[in-house]
């Protein structure tokens, strides 16, 4: 399809604004471009059709099955959108006096309180803008705690090899050195390796549980005990909270702080670069270091307070407020019974789909999983030459989004599948049939699958060239 710039016709426009009825203000020339910006000149109907056509090229959770492992691309209830669109929320200004935004402050206070109950944490900040930003905030709390205690020798953060890639990056950004510990044969943390890794230089542990293999570590309490006995703190990456919310709490496992991806577990829209939000919770002893301001209830009203030893703001103002409203609407709608029910269904759906596929595809860890499972396409590649990428590309032809590819890194030909709790058995059966059809195609004519997808506008772009020489700007005359 054409770019909107290619639809331009000189002099065509769609402005229906009345003439200016106030004196025009002439900006100083130093603030002006030498030439007017090269904006498209199109009619309103053309612009509307252009963006409608673009929307049809996109694929989201409302278009079909979207089993993107680790990312929890779950359905976003429409009522959440209605709540976030209420005029009293969307017309707020962050600099309004506290007395004029009591409803918004109540939203922040209530959301923090409920998320703290779900995670077993005593205090919560809603400032961070996304998951990795939440990690950064949590590890800053750990650093501030050790510095306040004068324990500056603690310079290392322990990260399992099945962790999200953002974990070691976060530790490095905060100024720590990352120590990697391997997984055992069951996919959990190797306890002997962990014991060997901890010491007086251990600042903390960053752990995702269930991990990126979809496995709940049966030794989780022993893991946090080992780190605590060494003097370190335990940070919980909440990216995979969806299968355990309302059933077991990170705080009860021994974790000292946690971040939650509101755009994963709590159903706010996810993808396309945003919006995102990350609540960060902590135990009482870390609460003085939280970024401020926090919302405190005083009688029937709410006010901002600044933690005594705050690490300072991590984002302008108070977080992505609309995302927080959506998350609160979701929590209130499901309630105490609905939240664990959603978690149980996420586990049921993942295990059902895994069972449908395990007779053909090789499972990296053939055991009951939590919310996601990892297919190892390695054996199929050895037999037919068909890789995880080939399988993923072929799935596109059948109208479903591929799973996450080549992650976690400890499974070299990985497809990580997460169906989420909102998919019906009929949808899962249809998806399983497509996966199995692709498997049979690989065995019958593996060479053909190297050309998939066959029905999409874009087939196999040169990914190396795109990464090294990205074209992100169109100019007249470009092909």
Secondary structure, 3 states (H helix, E strand, C coil): CCCHHHHCCCCCCCCCCCCCCCCCCCCCHHHCCCCCCCCCCCCHHHHHHHHHHHHHHCCCCCCCCECECCCCCCCCCHHHHHHHCCHHHHCCCCCCCHHHCHHHHHHHHHHHHHHHHHHCCCEEECCCCCHHHHHHHHHHHHHHHHHHCCCCCCCEEEEECCCCHHHHHHHHHHCCEEEEECECCCCCECHHHHHHHCCCCEEEEEEECCCCCCCCCCCHHHHHHHHHHCCCEEEEEHHHHHHCCCCCCHHHHCCCEEEEECCCCCCCCCCCCCCCCEEEEECHHHHCCCCCCEEEEECCEEEEECCCCCCCCCCCCCCCHHHHHHHHHHHHHHHHHHHHHHHHHHHHHHHHHHHHHCCCCEECCCCCCCCCEEEECHHHHHHHCCCHHHHHHHHHCCCCECCEECCCCCCCCEEEECCCCCCCHHHHHHHHHHHHHHHHHHHHHHHHHCCCCCCCCCCCCCHHHHHHCCCCCCCCCCC
